[in-house]
């Protein structure tokens, strides 16, 4: 199972994606960044690979990002430009995580 690029077509209606332990495989499509109203992206305990796309930085409403227990790598997040993110969960299987800038306000 994978997240199709067509997920970007739901940008006006989709507020949360919670797909924990669903057997998701492959990479995130860059179209995930079109989901400007998304507040929760929770895909922990899957088999997602590669880096998260930079387009996630454009998800200005994103409050919770949980990608723990996947095979992701090379993810960098600057909370100063990606507010109002209040929870970043990304340990367990992911190989490189960096949170840049000051945390909190």
N, C-alpha and C positions, 0 to 999 in steps of 0.2 A: 504494500500500500504506500502511496506517496501523496504529497500535497500538490494538486495540479496548478498550473499557472493560471487557470481560469478562476482561482480563488480571488484574484484581484478584482473580478467583476462584482464582488459582493461588498465593495468599499462603502456603499451608502447604508448598508443594513447590518453588517457584521460587527458585533461589539466584543465578543469573546471567542477564543478558540481554545478548547480544552480537549486534548486528544492524548491523555496519559495512557501509556502501555497499550498502544494500538497497533504495534508492528509497523510503524512508519519507517520507511527506508529511503535512502537517497538524500539529496540536498534540498534546502529550502529554495523555492522558486523566488526570483527577485521581485516578482509581482506581489509578494507578501507586503512589501513596503507601500503598496497602494491602499492598504487598509488603515486609513487615517483615523477612523473612529474606534479602532481596536484598543481595548483597555487591558485585556488579559490574553497572553499567549503562553499556554502551558502544554508542552509536548514532552514532558519528562518520561523516562523509561521507554524509549524507542531506539531505533538504530539510525538516526539521522547522522549524516557524515559531512565533512568539509566545513568551511567557515560559514558563519551566518552572513547573509548578504548585507552590504552597506545600506541598502534601502530600508532596513529596519530603523535606521537613524531618522527617517522621515515620519515615523509613526509617533506623532506628537502626543497622542492620547494614551500611549502605552504606560500602564502603571505596574504591571507584573509580567516579568519574562522568566519563565522556568523552562530551561533546556537541559536540566541535569540528567545524568545517566544516558547519554547519547555518545556519539563518536565525533563530536564537533571539535574544531580547532581554529586558532587564529582569530578569536573574537575580541574586539576592543570596543569599549563603550565609554563615551564621555557624557556623564549625567548632566553637565551644564547645557548641552545642546539637545538632550533627549528627555526633558522633563515631561510629565511628572513621574517618571519611573521611580517607584519606591521599593521594589523588590527585584533583585537580580539573583537567580538561583542557577548555578552552573558548575557544580562539582560532579564528581563521580563519573569518570569515563571521558570527560572532555579534557583535551590536552593543553589548552592554552587560554587563559582568561586574563583580561586586564581591565580594570575599572579606572579610568583616567579622571583627573580633576578632583574637586572637593565633593565629598559625599554629604548630602543634606544641605539645608539652608538655614 
